């Protein structure tokens, strides 16, 4: 599964739904997103709504899902408006941008619960590789 996931990322073929929660927490905007990875395998790139959002894998603190982490890993306002039938595809990517100074979470839906499980297994492996490459001396 990891190899096929990585192949999709490298080809820029991975399709997900990127979730934007409104500032007032009352609505969710669902954006069709294409997910890819930079050629050096250091960043996941979401292309949605004409923007590229680059997430350095070495800065990805954790990836949460309801099956493993429970509902407490997600903001109640998100779960209040996201239909429960989508919860088994929901992921939260939590990044720290500058060595603990600024953190941010992104929310996405995978196509199926199985795709979510593949994402979790694959992204954890990619993050471990990115961190080990970042810590290697030049």
Long-range contacts (C-beta under 8 A, 24 or more apart in sequence): 1-118, 1-121, 1-122, 2-118, 2-121, 2-122, 2-125, 4-118, 5-118, 5-119, 5-122, 6-37, 6-122, 6-126, 9-35, 9-36, 9-37, 9-44, 10-36, 10-37, 10-39, 11-36, 12-36, 12-47, 15-111, 16-46, 16-108, 16-109, 16-110, 16-111, 17-108, 17-109, 18-46, 18-48, 18-106, 18-107, 18-108, 19-78, 19-82, 19-107, 19-108, 19-109, 21-75, 21-77, 21-78, 21-107, 25-75, 25-77, 25-78, 25-81, 26-77, 26-81, 27-81, 28-78, 28-81, 28-82, 30-109, 33-108, 37-126, 41-126, 41-129, 41-130, 42-130, 42-133, 42-134, 44-123, 44-126, 46-106, 46-108, 53-106, 55-93, 55-95, 55-106, 56-95, 56-130, 57-123, 57-126, 57-127, 57-129, 57-130, 57-131, 58-127, 58-130, 58-131, 58-133, 58-134, 59-95, 59-96, 59-97, 60-93, 60-94, 60-95, 60-123, 60-127, 61-94, 61-95, 61-96, 61-103, 62-94, 63-91, 63-92, 63-93, 63-94, 63-119, 63-120, 63-123, 63-124, 64-91, 64-92, 64-94, 65-90, 65-91, 65-92, 65-116, 65-120, 66-90, 68-120, 74-107, 78-107, 88-113, 88-116, 89-113, 89-115, 89-116, 90-116, 91-116, 91-119, 91-120
